[in-house]
Amino acid sequence: MKAVILDGFGDRDVLRIGTVETPVLKPGQVLIKVKATSVNRADITQRQGNYPPPPGESEILGLEAAGVVEAVGPDVDGWKKGDRVMSLVAGGGYAEYAAAYAKHLIPVPEAISYEEAACISEVYITAFLNIFRIGGLKNTEAVLIHGATGGIGTAAIQLCKILTPGAKILVTASSAKVARVKEMGADLAIDYREEDFTERVLEYTGKVGVDLILDHIGADYLTRNMNALSIGGRLVVIGLLGGAATEINLARLMVNRQQIIGSVLRARPVKEKGDIVSHFNQAVLPSLADRSIGPVIFKTYPLEDVAEAHRTMEENRHFGKIVLRMET
């Protein structure tokens, strides 16, 4: 089958289109004929050699896939060849065929295109998991979403609007994109290049701080994040773009009864991810199906232009999701 192959680790020039064996299904898996996938920040990190797939999973890039069921493996019920599906995969999305666990499949509603479906599994489930299942955001609370112009950020804003319509949504964004996140429904959009987000948060909340922060920066933001949190606030860290190691004031953490929670989705056990997907299907899929919410697609590239798609993400030119389309 056709797939994106890495010639070692490094810059975009290690990416090339090649031919590899079609995945052999494990019990509980189905084979998806991929119509579209998407670029996630984790793909860049893996390409650079810093984010290997979990043991036993495909080393091909790609954390989600949308298409049709091509074959059903042992111990799979409820799915058949030809079903329209989207799914989390721990690797293998940048390929003509991808293996996915049946427990991780989401039916693609008729109103949703494959390109749109390719933008749902990774970012909407990540936002849902960390803001609601882990972060426990309530209608009466305030949340700060860093990097609100990417796939997870745009999904997070939408989910907050439909699941906790009374919550205050604060976001950070670059100068050129502030207006767009405000149009999406953010109550406060902070230009992180020109403003101190901690000062703006405290000003907006009357020095109370926010109840929840979703952060993908890590070390560089830790102190400022803690200063922006309310008493009893929760910081959920889902990325380390700003580094992994830093100091923390434990006395402040204790006195303010704050929590720092680390979270990843990719490495979770199959059953646990299946439980998350099941909850997501109940809580969020209806709003996707009736188009109350939907992915923001910046641009769609053919798979052969994968290097240019990665360039777009690395240069932060996008707003929303970057899609890779399989040519059929």
C-alpha positions as CSV (number, residue, x, y, z in Angstrom):
1,M,0.0,0.0,0.0
2,K,1.0,3.6,-0.4
3,A,2.2,5.4,2.7
4,V,4.4,8.3,4.0
5,I,7.8,6.8,4.9
6,L,10.4,8.4,7.1
7,D,14.0,8.3,5.8
8,G,15.4,8.7,9.4
9,F,14.4,11.5,11.7
10,G,14.8,15.2,11.1
11,D,13.5,18.0,8.9
12,R,10.7,17.7,6.3
13,D,13.1,16.3,3.7
14,V,12.9,12.9,5.6
15,L,9.3,12.5,4.4
16,R,8.6,10.6,1.2
17,I,5.9,8.5,-0.4
18,G,6.7,4.8,-0.6
19,T,5.1,1.4,-0.6
20,V,4.8,-0.7,2.6
21,E,2.9,-3.9,3.6
22,T,-0.8,-3.5,4.4
23,P,-1.4,-3.9,8.2
24,V,-2.2,-7.3,9.5
25,L,-5.2,-7.1,11.8
26,K,-5.0,-8.0,15.4
27,P,-8.1,-9.4,17.3
28,G,-10.6,-6.5,17.8
29,Q,-9.3,-4.5,14.9
30,V,-10.7,-3.4,11.5
31,L,-8.9,-2.2,8.4
32,I,-9.8,1.3,7.2
33,K,-9.4,2.3,3.6
34,V,-8.3,5.8,4.4
35,K,-9.9,8.7,2.5
36,A,-8.3,11.5,4.6
37,T,-6.2,12.0,7.7
38,S,-4.8,15.2,9.3
39,V,-1.6,16.7,10.6
40,N,-1.2,17.0,14.3
41,R,1.6,18.6,16.2
42,A,2.6,15.2,17.5
43,D,3.4,14.2,13.9
44,I,6.1,16.9,13.7
45,T,7.5,15.7,17.0
46,Q,7.6,12.1,15.9
47,R,9.2,13.0,12.6
48,Q,12.0,14.7,14.6
49,G,12.6,11.6,16.6
50,N,11.1,12.7,19.9
51,Y,7.7,10.9,20.1
52,P,7.9,7.2,19.2
53,P,4.7,5.2,18.9
54,P,3.7,2.9,21.7
55,P,5.3,-0.6,21.5
56,G,3.7,-2.7,18.8
57,E,1.9,0.2,17.0
58,S,2.6,1.4,13.5
59,E,5.6,3.6,13.0
60,I,3.9,5.4,10.2
61,L,2.8,9.0,11.1
62,G,-0.8,9.8,11.7
63,L,-3.0,9.7,14.8
64,E,-6.4,9.6,13.1
65,A,-8.0,8.4,10.0
66,A,-11.4,8.7,8.2
67,G,-12.6,6.4,5.5
68,V,-14.5,3.1,5.0
69,V,-14.2,-0.3,6.6
70,E,-12.3,-2.5,4.2
71,A,-12.1,-5.7,6.4
72,V,-13.1,-6.8,9.8
73,G,-10.7,-8.8,12.0
74,P,-11.4,-11.5,14.7
75,D,-13.6,-10.6,17.7
76,V,-15.2,-7.6,16.1
77,D,-19.0,-7.1,16.2
78,G,-21.2,-4.3,15.0
79,W,-19.1,-3.2,12.0
80,K,-19.0,-4.3,8.4
81,K,-17.2,-3.6,5.1
82,G,-18.3,-0.3,3.6
83,D,-19.2,1.4,6.9
84,R,-18.1,5.1,7.0
85,V,-15.9,5.6,10.0
86,M,-13.4,7.9,11.7
87,S,-11.0,6.7,14.4
88,L,-8.1,7.3,16.7
89,V,-5.0,5.3,15.7
90,A,-1.8,5.2,17.7
91,G,0.1,5.4,14.3
92,G,-0.5,4.7,10.7
93,G,-2.9,7.4,9.5
94,Y,-0.6,8.6,6.7
95,A,-1.3,5.6,4.6
96,E,-3.7,4.0,2.1
97,Y,-4.9,1.6,4.8
98,A,-4.9,1.8,8.6
99,A,-5.7,-0.7,11.3
100,A,-7.9,0.6,14.1
101,Y,-9.5,-1.0,17.1
102,A,-13.3,-1.4,16.7
103,K,-13.7,0.1,20.2
104,H,-12.2,3.4,18.9
105,L,-14.4,3.7,15.8
106,I,-16.8,6.5,15.4
107,P,-19.5,6.4,12.7
108,V,-19.3,9.3,10.2
109,P,-22.6,11.0,10.0
110,E,-23.9,11.6,6.5
111,A,-23.6,15.3,6.8
112,I,-19.9,15.1,7.4
113,S,-17.3,14.8,4.6
114,Y,-14.3,12.5,5.0
115,E,-12.0,15.6,5.1
116,E,-14.0,16.9,8.0
117,A,-14.1,13.5,9.7
118,A,-10.3,13.3,9.5
119,C,-10.3,16.4,11.8
120,I,-12.4,15.1,14.6
121,S,-11.0,12.0,16.5
122,E,-7.7,13.4,17.8
123,V,-8.5,17.0,18.6
124,Y,-12.1,16.9,19.7
125,I,-11.5,13.8,21.8
126,T,-8.4,15.4,23.3
127,A,-10.3,18.6,24.2
128,F,-13.3,16.6,25.5
129,L,-11.1,14.3,27.6
130,N,-8.9,17.0,29.2
131,I,-11.4,19.8,29.7
132,F,-14.4,17.8,30.8
133,R,-13.5,14.3,31.9
134,I,-10.2,15.2,33.6
135,G,-10.5,19.0,34.1
136,G,-14.2,18.8,35.2
137,L,-15.1,22.2,33.8
138,K,-18.5,23.4,35.2
139,N,-21.0,25.9,33.9
140,T,-20.1,28.5,36.6
141,E,-16.3,28.4,36.0
142,A,-13.7,30.0,33.8
143,V,-11.2,28.2,31.5
144,L,-8.0,29.4,29.8
145,I,-7.2,27.6,26.6
146,H,-3.7,28.2,25.3
147,G,-3.0,28.0,21.6
148,A,-6.6,28.4,20.7
149,T,-6.1,28.8,17.0
150,G,-5.0,25.2,16.3
151,G,-7.0,22.0,16.0
152,I,-7.4,21.3,19.7
153,G,-8.0,25.0,20.5
154,T,-10.7,25.5,18.0
155,A,-12.4,22.3,19.0
156,A,-12.1,23.2,22.7
157,I,-13.9,26.6,22.2
158,Q,-16.7,24.8,20.4
159,L,-17.1,22.1,23.1
160,C,-17.1,24.7,25.9
161,K,-19.9,26.6,24.1
162,I,-22.2,23.5,23.8
163,L,-21.3,21.5,27.0
164,T,-20.8,24.4,29.5
165,P,-22.6,27.4,27.9
166,G,-22.3,29.4,31.1
167,A,-18.5,29.0,31.4
168,K,-16.2,31.9,30.6
169,I,-13.8,31.1,27.8
170,L,-10.4,32.8,27.9
171,V,-7.8,32.0,25.2
172,T,-4.4,33.0,24.0
173,A,-3.6,33.6,20.3
174,S,-1.1,35.4,18.1
175,S,-1.8,38.9,17.0
176,A,-3.2,38.1,13.6
177,K,-5.6,35.5,14.9
178,V,-7.1,37.2,17.9
179,A,-10.2,38.5,16.0
180,R,-11.0,35.0,14.7
181,V,-11.0,33.3,18.1
182,K,-13.3,36.1,19.4
183,E,-15.6,35.4,16.5
184,M,-15.7,31.7,17.5
185,G,-17.0,32.7,20.9
186,A,-14.1,33.4,23.2
187,D,-15.0,35.8,26.0
188,L,-11.4,37.1,26.2
189,A,-8.7,36.7,23.6
190,I,-5.2,37.5,24.8
191,D,-2.4,38.4,22.3
192,Y,0.4,36.3,23.9
193,R,3.0,38.1,21.8
194,E,2.1,41.6,23.1
195,E,0.4,41.0,26.4
196,D,1.1,39.1,29.7
197,F,-1.6,36.5,29.8
198,T,-1.4,36.2,33.6
199,E,-2.1,39.9,34.1
200,R,-5.0,39.9,31.6
201,V,-6.5,36.8,33.2
202,L,-6.4,38.4,36.7
203,E,-7.7,41.7,35.4
204,Y,-10.6,40.0,33.7
205,T,-11.5,37.8,36.7
206,G,-11.1,40.5,39.3
207,K,-7.9,38.9,40.6
208,V,-9.7,35.5,41.2
209,G,-8.0,33.6,38.3
210,V,-9.4,30.9,36.1
211,D,-10.6,27.5,37.4
212,L,-9.0,25.4,34.6
213,I,-6.1,25.9,32.2
214,L,-5.5,23.7,29.1
215,D,-1.8,24.0,28.3
216,H,0.4,22.5,25.6
217,I,3.5,24.7,26.3
218,G,4.8,23.1,29.6
219,A,7.8,24.4,31.4
220,D,7.9,28.0,30.0
221,Y,4.4,28.7,31.1
222,L,4.2,26.8,34.4
223,T,4.8,29.7,36.8
224,R,2.5,32.1,34.9
225,N,-0.1,29.4,34.7
226,M,-0.1,28.8,38.4
227,N,-0.3,32.5,39.0
228,A,-3.3,32.7,36.7
229,L,-5.2,29.8,38.5
230,S,-7.8,30.4,41.1
231,I,-7.8,28.8,44.5
232,G,-8.6,25.1,43.8
233,G,-7.8,25.6,40.1
234,R,-6.6,22.8,37.8
235,L,-3.8,22.9,35.3
236,V,-4.0,20.2,32.6
237,V,-0.7,19.9,30.7
238,I,-1.0,18.1,27.3
239,G,2.1,19.2,25.5
240,L,5.7,20.3,26.1
241,L,6.5,22.8,23.3
242,G,8.1,25.1,25.9
243,G,10.2,22.4,27.6
244,A,9.7,19.7,30.2
245,A,11.9,20.8,33.2
246,T,11.4,23.8,35.4
247,E,11.0,24.7,39.1
248,I,7.7,24.9,40.9
249,N,6.7,26.8,44.1
250,L,5.1,23.9,46.1
251,A,4.1,26.2,48.9
252,R,1.9,28.2,46.6
253,L,0.5,25.0,45.1
254,M,-0.4,23.7,48.6
255,V,-1.8,27.0,50.0
256,N,-4.0,27.5,46.9
257,R,-5.0,23.9,46.8
258,Q,-4.2,23.7,43.1
259,Q,-3.7,20.7,40.9
260,I,-1.3,20.0,38.1
261,I,-2.4,17.1,35.9
262,G,-0.4,15.6,33.1
263,S,-2.3,13.9,30.3
264,V,-1.7,12.1,27.0
265,L,-4.2,10.2,24.8
266,R,-2.0,8.2,22.4
267,A,-0.4,5.8,25.0
268,R,-3.6,5.0,27.0
269,P,-4.7,1.3,27.0
270,V,-7.0,0.2,24.3
271,K,-10.0,-0.4,26.7
272,E,-9.5,3.0,28.4
273,K,-9.5,4.8,25.0
274,G,-12.6,2.8,24.0
275,D,-14.4,4.1,27.2
276,I,-13.4,7.7,26.3
277,V,-14.6,7.3,22.7
278,S,-17.9,5.8,23.9
279,H,-18.5,8.8,26.3
280,F,-17.5,11.2,23.4
281,N,-20.0,9.5,21.1
282,Q,-22.8,10.1,23.6
283,A,-21.9,13.6,24.6
284,V,-20.5,15.2,21.4
285,L,-21.3,13.2,18.3
286,P,-24.9,14.4,18.1
287,S,-23.7,18.0,17.9
288,L,-21.3,17.1,15.1
289,A,-24.0,15.2,13.3
290,D,-26.4,18.1,13.2
291,R,-23.5,20.5,12.5
292,S,-24.1,22.6,15.6
293,I,-20.3,22.3,15.8
294,G,-17.7,21.3,13.2
295,P,-14.0,21.3,12.4
296,V,-12.3,24.4,11.1
297,I,-10.2,23.3,8.1
298,F,-7.4,25.6,7.1
299,K,-6.3,23.7,4.0
300,T,-6.4,20.3,2.4
301,Y,-3.3,18.8,0.7
302,P,-2.9,15.7,-1.3
303,L,-0.8,13.1,0.6
304,E,2.0,13.7,-1.9
305,D,2.3,17.2,-0.5
306,V,2.9,16.0,3.1
307,A,6.1,18.0,3.4
308,E,4.3,21.3,2.6
309,A,1.5,20.4,5.0
310,H,4.2,20.0,7.7
311,R,5.8,23.3,6.7
312,T,2.4,25.0,7.2
313,M,2.1,23.7,10.7
314,E,5.7,24.4,11.7
315,E,5.4,28.0,10.5
316,N,2.1,28.4,12.4
317,R,0.4,29.7,9.3
318,H,-2.8,27.7,9.9
319,F,-6.0,28.4,11.8
320,G,-7.7,25.1,12.6
321,K,-6.8,21.8,11.0
322,I,-4.5,20.8,8.1
323,V,-5.9,17.8,6.1
324,L,-4.1,15.2,4.0
325,R,-6.3,13.7,1.3
326,M,-5.8,10.3,-0.3
327,E,-6.0,10.4,-4.0
328,T,-8.3,7.7,-5.3
